[in-house]
Amino acid sequence: MSKIITLDKLKINEIAKVISIDSKCELKRRLEDLGIIKGSTIKCEFTSPFKDPTAYLIKGCTIAIRNDTSKYIKVKKI
């Protein structure tokens, strides 16, 4: 059984389901508008040369998210 981790811990080419976004995240509404909602599938595609930000594939779009934001997104690997 997979444990719940934060999105910043997801490695390249790993796929996960979004469990929740911590309410402390200032960008929660913006992330939800981008499709990062409970039950969504998200894939880590690649990282920038300095490992921040990281690009994720969600609902057919690639979105770059900084690590200080992705640590508020809880996911479960699938």
Number of C-alpha atoms within 10 A of each C-alpha: 6 9 7 14 18 18 27 21 13 21 14 14 13 13 19 22 20 22 19 18 24 15 11 8 15 11 14 19 13 10 18 12 10 13 15 22 19 15 14 15 20 27 21 23 18 17 17 10 8 7 10 14 19 24 19 24 17 16 13 8 11 16 15 18 18 14 16 11 18 21 17 21 22 20 27 21 18 11
